[in-house]
Amino acid sequence: TPEEVDNHVGQHAAAGFQVLYHKLGGGCWEYPSDVEGAESVVPDLPNMTDEDREYCTRRIALQEKINRVSLTAEACHRRNMQCFGWMRIQNHGERIHGKGPLDRFYVDHPEYLEKDVDGRTVQGKLCLGYPEVREFHYKLCEEALELGCDGILMDTLRHLPKVMWGEPVQEAFRSATGRDMFG
């Protein structure tokens, strides 16, 4: 509820925090975003049960009920704190393996998936080499700033490789070196 969000920020302020990082999401935007492609959908994954689909539906309804990003930013600013949006841009894998909702952009664009060293697509990771992928994330950042965030912390997954072998990465390597990445 709005009161719970305010209480959450108040607890951080009372503990001496000056900056709060609010998770925007990654693979599933945890607020009602207006960015095209950011709407959450129940994915059609082969290992999902009816119970998993029902869970996704409930989670989507809950996260779109109130805009926690704007509420958090407002609560921070009332307390002279800064609010940064935190975005994990390669976090779709968490949703795939956890059977959670995904954003429409990911579901509709399997052609933007990362490639592994053997050329197979890597589920759960969009390749940042594609301008369309970067543009989608830029729009989400702009929206978070419009919702009151003072800045954005963007990070990738916490393990290597941060960038894999997507088509744009392979093409840039060929252009720069005249060679194929794989010999």
N, C-alpha and C positions, 0 to 999 in steps of 0.2 A: 504494500500500500504506500501511498505518498508519505504517510507518517513513519512507516518503517524505514523508508529511504532516508528521510530526514534524521531519524534516530541513528541510523548507521553512520551517516556523515558526522553527526554530533559526537558519537563515540570516538571517531578518529580525531576530531578537533580537540576533544578533552584529553586525548592521549598525546597531543602535541604535534600531530601531523599538519604540515602546511600544504601538502600536495596529495591528492587522491587520484589514483588511476582506476578509471571505470572501464571494465571490459566491454567493448562494443560487440565482440563476438569474433567470428572467423569461421566461415563455413555455414554459419547460422547466426544472423545478426540479432542480438538479444534485445531488440527494441523494435517498434513499428517504423521501419525505414521507408522513406519515399523513393529511394534510389531504385531505378528499374533493374530487376534481377535480384534484388536483395530480399524479396519476400520469401519467407520460409515455406517449404513444402515437405510433405511426407515422402521420402525417397522410395523408389521401387527397387529395393535391394533383395537379392535372391534369398538371403538368410533371415529376412525379417518375418516375424510372426504377426498374427493379428493383434496380439498384445503389444508388440513393439509399435505397430502403426497407431494404435489407440494412444499409447504414451506420447508419440510424436504430435498427434493432434492436440492433446491436452497441453503439451509444452508450448506449442505455437500459440494457442489461445492465451496462455498465461503470460508469455513474453510480449505479446502485442496488446495486452490489457492496459498497461500504462507505459509511458515513455520514461524509463529509469535514467536515461542519459540526461535529458533536460532537467529532471527532478534532482539528480545528483549535482549537476553543474550549478543549479540555483541554490541548493543547500550549501554547497562549498562557498559560493560567492557571498552568501549572507554571513558566513563565518570568516571572510577574508582568506579563504583557502583557494588554491588553484585546483582545477579538475582537468585531467588529461584523459583523452580517450585512448584505450589500449586495444590494439588490433593485432591479432595473430593471423597473418595473411595466408598461411599454408596449413590451416587447421581443419580442413575438411576430413582428414583421416580420422580425427577424433570422433566425428559424427558417424562415419561409415562403420567403424569398429564398435562404437557405442550405440549404434542404431538410433541416433537422434535425427532431428530435422536437418535439412540442408537448404542452402539458398538456391533459388531458381537459376541463377547464372551458372553455377557449377553443374547442376542437373542438365541444363540445356546446351552446355558446351564441352562435351568430352574431348573435342579436338584440341582444347587448350591444356590438356593434362601433361604433366612432366613425362619424360621418357627416361627409362633406366639405361644403364650402360649397354644392355643387350637389345635396346630398341623397344622393349615392351613399355606400355603406358603404366604409370604409377598412380594408382587410385588414391585420392585424398589430397593431391598436391597439384595446384594449377601452376603452370610455367609462367613466371614473371617476365619472360622474354617476349611474350605477346603483348602488343600495345593495348589490346582490348582488355586484358586482365589488369594491367596497370591502371587503365582508365576507370575501370569498375571500382578499384580500391581508392583512387583519387576522389571519385564522387562520394564515396562513403566518408572519407576524411573531411571533405568540404561540408557534408551534411552534419557531421559530429561537431564541427566548429560552429556551424549555424545554430546548433542545439545548445551551445553555450560552453563547449569544451575550450580550454585555453591553449591546447596543443594536442598533438597526437604522438603516441609511442607506437611505432610499427615494428613488429619483430616477426621473424620466421620461426619455424619449429626449433626446438632447443637441441637438435642433434644434426649431425652432418648426414648427407650433403645438403647445404643450404640451397644450392642451385644444382640441377641435374643436367640432363642432356636433351632438353626439349628442342624442337625443330629450330626456333630462332637462335638458340645458343649454338647449335651445330652450324648453322649458316654463318653466324658471326665469326666463329672459329675458322671456317673455310675461307671467308673473305679476308680475314687478318693474316692467315698463315699459308693459304693455298693448299692446305692438306685437310684430310678427313680426320675427325677426332678419334676414330676407331682404327686408324692405320691403313 
